[in-house]
Amino acid sequence: MNFGFSISPSSHIMMDDVSRKRFDALKKTEPDIAICMSCGSCTATCTAGANAEVSLRRMILMLQRGKDDEALAMASRCLLCGKCYLVCPRGINTRHVLLSISKCLGHDEDI
């Protein structure tokens, strides 16, 4: 019987199997990603977030979990308007972080 719901596949991630090479390389170029406290201010003010799935804190989490392709796809939806930079309580240059994500993950060579 179908009761209108289904069981979702597990989203369990084996962190021992995840390669964090790209995240570590990005952290060297852009150390601000380490001070993000995931408050959500950037996501709340995001112009693109109203129409497309864009979230800087989710991108950082994806990178930490080795989901580079998903993070790059989300970063490509950003309009680079700068609203998130204005509201960030830590003063993180979010535009530079987003550009660094695109630059670091946008090419195919191994880091």
C-alpha positions as CSV (number, residue, x, y, z in Angstrom):
1,M,0.0,0.0,0.0
2,N,1.1,3.5,-0.7
3,F,0.3,5.9,2.1
4,G,1.7,9.0,0.3
5,F,5.3,8.7,1.5
6,S,8.3,6.6,0.8
7,I,11.6,5.8,2.5
8,S,14.4,8.0,1.4
9,P,17.9,6.5,0.8
10,S,20.4,7.0,3.5
11,S,22.4,10.2,3.4
12,H,25.1,8.7,5.6
13,I,28.6,9.9,4.6
14,M,31.7,7.9,5.5
15,M,34.1,10.8,6.3
16,D,37.1,8.5,6.2
17,D,36.4,7.9,2.5
18,V,35.9,11.6,1.6
19,S,38.7,13.4,-0.1
20,R,39.1,16.9,1.4
21,K,42.0,17.9,-0.8
22,R,40.0,20.6,-2.7
23,F,38.5,22.0,0.5
24,D,41.9,22.2,2.2
25,A,43.4,23.9,-0.9
26,L,40.5,26.3,-0.9
27,K,41.0,27.0,2.8
28,K,44.6,27.9,2.1
29,T,43.5,30.4,-0.6
30,E,40.5,31.6,1.3
31,P,40.9,31.3,5.1
32,D,37.6,33.0,5.7
33,I,35.7,29.8,5.2
34,A,37.1,28.5,8.4
35,I,35.6,31.4,10.5
36,C,32.1,31.1,9.0
37,M,29.7,30.2,11.9
38,S,26.8,29.2,9.6
39,C,24.4,31.7,11.0
40,G,22.4,31.9,7.8
41,S,22.4,35.6,7.3
42,C,23.8,35.3,3.9
43,T,21.2,32.8,2.8
44,A,18.4,34.9,4.3
45,T,19.3,38.0,2.2
46,C,20.3,36.1,-1.0
47,T,18.6,37.6,-4.1
48,A,19.2,34.4,-6.1
49,G,18.1,32.3,-3.2
50,A,14.5,33.3,-3.7
51,N,14.4,31.7,-7.2
52,A,17.3,29.1,-7.1
53,E,19.0,27.0,-4.5
54,V,21.9,29.2,-3.4
55,S,23.4,29.0,0.1
56,L,27.0,29.8,1.0
57,R,26.9,27.9,4.2
58,R,25.5,24.8,2.4
59,M,28.3,25.2,-0.2
60,I,30.9,25.2,2.6
61,L,29.3,22.2,4.2
62,M,29.3,20.3,0.8
63,L,32.9,21.1,0.3
64,Q,33.8,19.8,3.8
65,R,31.9,16.6,2.9
66,G,33.7,16.1,-0.4
67,K,30.7,17.0,-2.6
68,D,32.6,19.3,-4.9
69,D,30.4,19.0,-7.9
70,E,27.2,20.0,-6.0
71,A,29.0,23.0,-4.4
72,L,30.3,24.2,-7.8
73,A,26.8,23.9,-9.3
74,M,25.3,25.9,-6.5
75,A,28.1,28.5,-6.7
76,S,27.4,29.0,-10.4
77,R,23.8,30.2,-9.5
78,C,25.1,33.1,-7.4
79,L,24.5,36.6,-8.9
80,L,27.5,38.1,-7.0
81,C,25.3,41.0,-5.8
82,G,27.1,41.4,-2.5
83,K,24.1,41.5,-0.1
84,C,25.5,38.5,1.8
85,Y,28.7,40.4,2.4
86,L,26.8,43.4,3.8
87,V,25.0,41.3,6.4
88,C,27.8,38.9,7.5
89,P,28.4,39.3,11.2
90,R,32.0,38.0,10.8
91,G,32.8,40.3,7.9
92,I,33.6,37.5,5.5
93,N,34.2,38.6,1.9
94,T,31.6,36.3,0.6
95,R,32.0,37.4,-3.0
96,H,35.6,36.5,-2.9
97,V,34.8,33.1,-1.3
98,L,32.3,32.3,-4.0
99,L,34.8,33.3,-6.7
100,S,37.5,31.2,-5.1
101,I,35.1,28.2,-5.0
102,S,34.5,28.6,-8.7
103,K,38.1,29.1,-9.5
104,C,39.3,26.2,-7.3
105,L,36.7,23.7,-8.4
106,G,36.1,24.9,-11.9
107,H,39.1,23.3,-13.4
108,D,39.7,19.6,-13.8
109,E,43.3,19.2,-12.8
110,D,44.0,17.5,-9.5
111,I,45.1,19.7,-6.6
